[in-house]
């Protein structure tokens, strides 16, 4: 049986917290930033958590499950 590979994009995108939750970056922060307010861009810098309904899939991509 071959080894299971980690999804390359997932290992660059997601991080696992100390409590086992999965941290993610927020969307809409890559381009067209001049029309977005300072407040909106500041809130987009804060990391979010992966929703529990998607956490199982992300853990599978990270070969944690």
Secondary structure, 3 states (H helix, E strand, C coil): CCCCCCCHHHHHHCEECCCCCEEECCCCCCCCCCCCCHHHHHHHHCCEECCHHHHHHHHHHCCCC
